Amino acid sequence: GFTAGVSFITLMGVLFTQLDKLILSKLIGLEGFSHYMLASVVSGALYLIVAPVYNIAFSRFSAIVVAASSAEILSNLRFYTRALAVVLLPIAMMIAVLSREIIELWTGDKMLGESVGPIVSLLVSGAALNGVMTMPHALQLALGMTRVPLIINGLLMTVIVPLIVLLSLNYGAVG
C-alpha cells in the first residue's frame, strides 16, 4: 500500500510540474509560452536548495520515527523547516523583487526582463512556499502516511487545472 501511495504521489508530482506547461502550450502564443518557460527555469533553480534538505530531512525523519518520541519528531520537523526557510525565503524574495533586473542581466534584453520579470516573481514565490511545505511532506512519508498527500493532490488537481485555463485565457503567461 505504501509503495502504491508513493507511486501515485510521484505521478501526481510529475503531473503538477508539467501540466501547466502542457496547458499553456495550447492556450497562449509561442512568445508568451517562451516567457513562461524562461521564468519556469529561473524558479526551478530554487529546488537546487530544497532537494538536498528534503533528502536529509526525510532520512532523519525515517530514522527517528521508529525510535523517537513525538516531541523529538516535532523538534526535528521545526528545525528542518526553519533551516530551509532561513536559506530559501531570502533567496526567493531577492529573486522575486529583482526579477526584472535578473532577467535583463542574464539575457541582456531589457524588454524581455520587463515581460518575464512578473512571471518570475509569481513562480518564485510559489516555488518558495511549496519548498517549505516539503518538510511536512517528508515527515508524512516517513510516518507511512500516503493518504493525506494523495487527497490534497487530488483536490488541488481539480482546482488548479480550471484555474490555469481560466487565468491563462484572461491574462496570458502571467495568469
C-alpha positions in Angstrom: 0.0 0.0 0.0 2.8 2.4 0.9 4.6 1.8 -2.4 1.4 2.3 -4.4 0.7 5.5 -2.5 4.2 6.9 -3.1 4.0 5.9 -6.8 0.7 7.9 -7.1 2.2 10.8 -5.2 5.2 10.8 -7.6 3.0 10.5 -10.6 0.9 13.5 -9.4 4.1 15.4 -8.7 5.2 14.9 -12.3 1.7 16.0 -13.5 1.9 19.1 -11.3 5.3 20.1 -12.7 4.3 19.6 -16.3 0.6 20.2 -16.5 0.9 24.0 -16.5 3.4 23.8 -19.4 1.1 21.4 -21.4 -1.9 23.6 -20.9 -0.1 26.9 -21.6 1.5 25.5 -24.8 -2.0 25.1 -26.2 -3.6 28.3 -24.8 -1.1 31.1 -25.2 1.1 32.1 -28.1 4.7 31.0 -28.7 6.2 34.2 -27.3 4.1 34.1 -24.1 5.0 30.4 -23.7 8.7 31.1 -24.2 8.5 33.8 -21.5 6.8 31.4 -19.1 9.4 28.7 -19.8 12.2 31.1 -19.1 10.5 32.1 -15.8 10.0 28.4 -15.0 13.7 27.7 -15.4 14.6 30.6 -13.0 12.1 29.4 -10.4 13.1 25.8 -10.8 16.6 26.8 -9.5 15.1 27.0 -6.0 14.7 23.3 -6.0 18.5 23.0 -6.0 18.2 24.2 -2.4 15.1 22.3 -1.5 16.0 18.8 -2.8 19.1 18.2 -0.6 17.4 19.5 2.5 14.4 17.3 1.8 16.6 14.3 1.3 18.5 14.9 4.6 15.2 15.6 6.5 13.5 12.5 5.1 16.4 10.3 6.1 16.4 11.8 9.6 12.6 11.5 9.9 12.7 7.9 8.8 15.3 7.1 11.4 13.6 8.8 14.3 10.0 7.8 13.6 10.9 4.3 14.7 12.9 5.2 17.8 12.0 8.7 18.9 9.2 10.4 20.9 6.6 12.7 19.3 8.5 15.6 20.9 11.7 14.7 19.1 9.9 14.2 15.8 8.2 17.6 16.2 11.5 19.2 17.2 13.2 17.9 14.1 10.3 19.0 11.8 10.6 22.5 13.2 14.4 22.5 12.8 14.4 21.4 9.2 11.5 23.6 8.2 13.2 26.7 9.8 16.6 25.8 8.4 15.1 25.5 4.9 13.1 28.7 5.3 16.1 30.7 6.5 18.0 29.8 3.4 15.3 29.6 0.8 13.0 32.5 1.6 15.6 35.3 1.4 16.9 34.0 -1.9 13.4 33.7 -3.3 12.5 37.2 -2.1 15.6 38.6 -3.7 14.8 36.9 -7.0 11.1 37.9 -6.8 11.9 41.6 -6.1 14.8 41.8 -8.6 13.3 39.5 -11.2 13.3 42.1 -14.0 16.9 43.1 -13.4 18.0 39.4 -13.1 16.4 38.5 -16.4 17.8 41.6 -18.1 21.3 40.9 -16.7 21.1 37.3 -17.8 19.7 37.9 -21.3 20.9 41.4 -22.0 17.4 42.3 -23.1 15.5 45.0 -21.2 12.2 44.3 -22.9 12.5 40.6 -22.0 13.2 41.5 -18.4 10.1 43.6 -18.3 7.8 40.9 -19.7 9.3 37.9 -18.0 10.0 39.6 -14.6 6.4 39.5 -13.3 6.1 35.8 -14.2 9.4 35.0 -12.4 8.2 36.8 -9.3 5.0 34.8 -9.2 6.6 31.4 -9.9 9.5 32.0 -7.5 7.1 33.0 -4.7 5.0 29.8 -5.3 8.1 27.6 -5.5 9.4 29.0 -2.2 6.2 28.3 -0.4 6.0 24.9 -2.0 9.6 24.3 -1.0 8.9 25.0 2.7 6.0 22.6 2.6 8.2 19.7 1.6 9.3 19.2 5.2 5.8 18.2 6.5 5.5 16.1 3.3 8.8 14.3 4.2 7.5 13.6 7.7 4.2 12.2 6.4 6.1 9.8 4.1 8.4 8.8 6.9 5.3 8.0 9.0 4.0 5.9 6.2 1.1 8.3 5.6 0.4 8.5 1.9 -3.3 9.0 2.1 -3.2 12.7 3.1 -0.9 13.8 0.3 -3.0 11.9 -2.2 -6.2 13.6 -1.1 -4.5 17.0 -1.1 -3.0 16.4 -4.5 -6.4 15.2 -5.9 -8.2 18.3 -4.5 -5.5 20.6 -5.9 -5.7 19.0 -9.3 -9.4 19.7 -9.5 -8.8 23.3 -8.6 -5.6 24.0 -10.4 -6.4 22.8 -13.9 -9.5 25.0 -14.3 -7.6 27.9 -12.8 -4.7 27.6 -15.2 -7.1 27.5 -18.1 -9.2 30.4 -16.9 -6.3 32.7 -15.8 -4.1 32.0 -18.9 -7.0 32.8 -21.2 -7.6 36.1 -19.4 -4.1 37.1 -18.5 -1.7 35.1 -20.7 1.5 33.7 -19.2 1.2 35.9 -16.1 -2.2 34.3 -15.3 
